[in-house]
Amino acid sequence: MKSATTWLRRHLVVIAGLGTLAYMILPNVVVTVFSFNNPAGRFNYAWQEFSLDAWKDPCGVADMCASLSLSLQIAVWATIGATVLGAAIAFAMVRYRFRGRGAVNSLIFLPMAMPEIVMAASLLALFLNMGIQLGFWTILIAHVMFCLSFVVAAVKARVLSMDPRLEEAARDLYAGPVQTFLRVTLPIAAPGIAAGALLSFALSFDDFIITNFNSGNTVTFPMFVWGSAQRGTPVQINVIGTAMFVIAVLVVLAGQMVGNRRKKAQPK
């Protein structure tokens, strides 16, 4: 009994971590399992029998792949816009001192603390007052706005941890500002920029509340899923969800492998 208690105390953190990980992955496992289901009715909530029909025809549901393509387009462009602007803002806030810097810092991080429903309603009021027609561009502007804060946070943390002596050494070796940035600063800041970009893509692709307020007649994939849940849940939704989850896991594993190879390649 005493040995079991001692073992439990030593491994309590590991057990808690594994339990939390299992709790987080369980919904994805359920989605994956039900992507192979052949439901009897409109709703894919009860297991009936194994089937590969949905995987053979993932676009078999009308307008689903169109909404998926639209979500991917918005996510890509929102990621590019938020990453470029966010990286520039992060560098400016860390490297330069200017009047109102504290106020700008607070405003940048305000979307992270603000409830999505408030931002959605505020953006809707702004677009309507400016006479802008709701659709693709209003969704894109809204997504860039709320993704921007996350990019700034990721890049700013990375830039703050950079050793300024590396850039000074590059300048001592007669490297110009552009060379120093491209060959020293940017490679060091790249992990933070990549993290912000991946987070932006995930947030944009997954967003429903802000998109629903500012979409007009445009239907993205999360909105399609929500609408389908009212009438029936086709198995193809589970197929797309499973594919996105697998792709995300592969991207993370690829990044981990690249990081491990770079560590091994570094001279000791």
HUZI-V957664 format. One record per backbone hydrogen bond with DSSP energy under -0.5 kcal/mol. NH is the residue of the N-H (numbers start at 0). CO is the residue of the C=O. Records with the same first field share a line. If there is no record, write none. Layout:
NH=CO / CO
This chain:
4=0
5=1
6=2
7=3
8=4
9=5
10=6
11=8
14=10
15=11
16=12
17=13
18=14
19=15
20=16
21=17
22=18
23=19
24=20
25=21
26=22
27=24
28=24
29=25
30=26
31=27
32=28
33=29
34=30 / 31
35=32
36=33
37=48
44=42
50=35
55=51
56=52
57=54
59=56
63=60
64=60
66=62
67=63
68=64
69=65
70=66
71=67
72=68
73=69
74=70
75=71
76=72
77=73
78=74
79=75
80=76
81=77
82=78
83=79
84=80
85=81
86=82
87=83
88=84
89=85
90=86
91=87
92=88
93=89
94=90
95=91
100=97
103=99
104=100
105=101
106=102
107=103
108=104
109=105 / 106
110=106
111=108
112=108 / 109
113=109
117=114
118=114
119=115
120=116
121=117
122=118
123=119
124=120
125=121
126=122
127=123
128=124
129=125
130=127
131=126
134=213
138=134
139=135
140=136
141=137
142=138
143=139
144=140
145=141
146=142
147=143
148=144
149=145
150=146
151=147
152=148
153=149
154=150
155=151
156=152
157=153
158=154
159=155
160=156
161=158
163=161
165=162
166=162
167=163
168=164
169=165
170=166
171=167
172=168
173=170
174=169
179=175
180=176
181=177
182=178
183=179
184=179
185=180
187=183
188=184
189=185
192=188
193=189
194=190
195=191
196=192
197=193
198=194
199=195
200=196
201=197
202=198
203=199
204=200
205=201
206=202 / 203
211=207
212=208
213=209
214=210
217=214
219=217
220=66
223=219
224=220
225=221
226=222
227=223
228=224
229=225 / 226
230=226 / 227
231=227
232=41
233=231
236=233
237=233 / 234
238=234
239=235
240=236
241=237
242=238
243=239
244=240
245=241
246=242
247=243
248=244
249=245
250=246
251=247
252=248
253=249
254=250
255=251
256=252
257=253
258=254
259=255
260=256
261=257
262=258
263=259
264=260
265=261
